[in-house]
Amino acid sequence: MKISNKKIYPAVIALSVPLLILGGCAGDDRVKLTPDSTLAVNETFEQSDEIQIKQDEIDNLITELPAQEMNEVIETPEPVESAIELAIEEKSAIEVMTPKPEGGIISFAFDKSVIEAEYGELLWQHAQYLKENKNLVLNISGHTDSSGARIYNEKLSKDRADQVAKILMDFGVAEDRIKVIGNASDLPLAGAIHHREHRRVELDYQDQQMVSN
């Protein structure tokens, strides 16, 4: 089969052009850059510089982050158990502060030493106050009105004081924190209008050091 010369010549020319260019490069060490090639090279360098700058920024950010995190104050939440214990302690401190009871007189029916139920709360308050104040002693003095024999009234007044002391000890008061005495009708209540007001037990606090002296 014959190949046309018209087809061969263009192919030879196409191959010759690159070879001439390579030959020129080999013969001359200096490479001449056209304006287009110079622009392309400059753009390549600029892109490389931008990539390097961005990489430096990333490296700096990675380096700074741990230092910032170390400087941050992290507030650790208080454990639930500790909060509950603190609340209980605060509540207990409030509950312990029992004020001195206002009432200091227990009244009785005629010829009776039984304490009426209405005085239960008052006696409980006295018991708590006495237990919290270790330096105090409670004087419990029983009294009667003037009716009846003195000997009988002495016993009745002592029985009334003993009943009050018993209830206080049932509430946890130590026996050595209490002093009991029966006065019969010797010390009537000042300013009393009715006879029944003399039938009573009086509660009076005293410093333990004064009692010892």
Secondary structure, 3 states (H helix, E strand, C coil): CCCCHHHHHHHHHHHHHHHHHHHHHHHCCCCCCCHHHHHHHHHHHHHHHHHHHHHHHHHHHHHHHHHHHHHCCCCCCCCHHHHHHHHHHHHHHHHHCCCCCCCCEEECCCCCCCCCHHHHHHHHHHHHHHHHCCCEEEEEEEECCCCCCHHHHHHHHHHHHHHHHHHHHHCCCCHHHEEEEECCCCCCCCCCCCHHHHCEEEEEEEEHHHHHC
